[in-house]
């Protein structure tokens, strides 16, 4: 088994799987970072049953920017994937 090698199709499948997993890990890291950032930026006091004045609007705006950023990241990753496949 010392000289065991995957065939070309299996190597390509593994590379594709690894690329997808790495992209998902980057997205998850971004989600975590932006969620933390939005919370730290917008929630200024101790959380209660309701957000303080301005916190809800701030969170909504921050989430909107987060979604814009997420879509941008996905499009960028898809573009990179297309370039790799070309």
N, C-alpha and C positions, 0 to 999 in steps of 0.2 A: 504493500500500500504506500510505500515511500514515493513512488513515481506516479501516483494517482492524479489525473488531471480531468477537469470537466471539459466536455465537448464545447464547441463554440456557441451553440444555441443555449446551453445551460449557463455559460459564462455571461452571455448577453442578458439572459433573464435575471441572473443574480445582480448584474450591474444596474439593470433597470429597477429592480426591487430596492437595491441600496440607495439609488438616487431618489426614489419616491420616499423612502423612510427618512432620508436626510432632509428632504424638502419639508416633510411633515414635522420633523423635529424643529426646523427653523421657524415654521409657522407657529408651532406650539410655544416656542420661546418668545416669539414676538407677541403672541396673545398674552402670555404671562406678564411680559414687560409692560405692555400698554395698559393692561388691566390695573396693574399696580400703580402705574404712573397716573392714570385717570383717578383712581381712588385717592392717592396722595395729594393730587392737585385739587380735587373738588370737595372731598369730605374733610372739613376743617375741624370738626368737633367729634365728640363721642357719638357713635351711631345710636340712634334711638328707633322708635317705631316709624318715624318720618324723617326725611332729609330736611336740613335747615334751608332757609331762604337762599336761593341761588345755587345750592348744591345739585338739585335735580337738573336744572338747565345746563349747568356745567358738565354734569355726567352725560347728558344727552348729546351735547356738542362734542365732547371727547369721544363718545362711542361712535358718532357719525364720522369723525376724523379717523378713528380706528378702523371702521369698515372701509373707508376710502383707501387707507393704507393697506389693509388686507387684500383688497381687490388688486391694488397696484402690485403687491408682492406676488400674488398668484399669476397675474399676467406676465410679470417678469420671469418667473420660474418657467411658465409655459413657453415663453420666447426662448429662453436658454435651452430648454428641452428640444424645441424645434431645431435650433441651431446645431445641437449635438447630433441629432438624427440626420441632418443634411450632409 
